[in-house]
């Protein structure tokens, strides 16, 4: 049988290992990326329109449910700095949109579903389309 010269050594060693484990967990918790904020359904549901843009209607295609919009730029509330013209975009209108409310030359404000904002294709799905007053 092995006799321990210092019985407190086992107690001290155990406490040190427990403290190291707690410190390691704390460090890992700080460095791990939390995806809960980006995947929080409540946060996304609260924001109906992440982007708001303005533009001038170039053409209306009610059979496809789209508008061709020129001079597209972010509204003052959706950008920082000066406005920039992003060219011509194809906008898919929301369900139930009245295409008779817009005609070529009408300035509109578009509430965009950010997930459908396709920069390379210059297309987007609108949640809202409101003719400017």
Phi, psi and omega in degrees: 000139181267130178258141181268130178284327180229098183292340179286342180298320178295319178295314180296317179298319179295316180296319179297316179296321178295316179296321176296320179296318179296317179296318179297317178297320179296318179294315179296323179294322180289323185273341180285141180279133180266113179268002182294329180288326180280337181256011182288112183297324181296322180292319180289325181291331181287338181253103179283320180234114177276332183234141174231129182230160173237159178186176181247127181294126177264319179205157181237128177236090184287342177288324177270345181076032183231160172236143170260124187238128178263165175053044181288132176209156179288145177288168180303325182283345183253008182216165172240137180093199183276156180288144176233141179278122181258013173089208184259134182230153172261123184247121174278124184285152178290161179300137178082007180291137179270104182292342177288346181281349178231151176217165178305134182098349180282131174277131182232157171250130186244124171268120191252139169285108187303330181291340183255009180281097185261099184294317184291331180265350185054050177222155179202158174257127181271140171270325177219146171226120183234122176295140179289151182265000000 
